[in-house]
Amino acid sequence: MFDKGYTGYNGRMDKNASGLGLYLCKRVCERLGIELGISSEQEKGTQVTLRFVGCLPPENVA
């Protein structure tokens, strides 16, 4: 689903679907050191997870 031009099989395979959205998100996350994960279950929804690997929390969190 992260391949350039991938549009899936959810009924959005029309002339307006470019298949660039998740491709670009994945490339940006790779550059920033962020892990991007997606899980989906039909009729239940989709979960997008961003994991900030190596990022340190702020020292003075209120």
N, C-alpha and C positions, 0 to 999 in steps of 0.2 A: 503494500500500500504506500510505501515511501518512494516508489519508483516514479520518475518523471513521466507524466502523461497517464498515470493510473487513475481511473475514475470509478472502479468498482462495479457492483451489480445492484445498486440500490435505487434504480429508477432515475438517476441523475445523469445518465449517459446521453446527453443532448449536446447541441452545438455550444451551449454556455459553459459546459464543464471542461476545464482546461487540464485538470490533473496536476496542477502545480502547487496547490496549497500545502499538503503534507510534505511534499518533496522539499519545498523551501523551508518549512518549519524544521525539518530534520537537519538540513544543511546548516541553518543558523545555530541550532542547538549543538551540533558537532563542533562548530567554531568556538562556541562559548563554554564548552566542556559540560554541557547539560545533557543528561540522558532523557530521551523522549520515548515513552511507551504508550501504546494504545491497546485497549481490550474492548471488545464489543460483543454483545449478546442480543440476538434478534428479539424484538418485543420488550427488551429491558433497557437498552440504551448503550452508550459508549462512555468509557472512562479514559481520560487522557491524564498521564502521569508525567510530571517533570521532576527529575531528581538532580539536584544541584550538587554534584560530586566535587568534593574538595573545597566547597565554599564554607567559610567559617561564619557562624552567627555573630551578630554585633555584640560587643563586650558589655554594653550597658543597656540591656533589654529591660524595659519597664514592666 
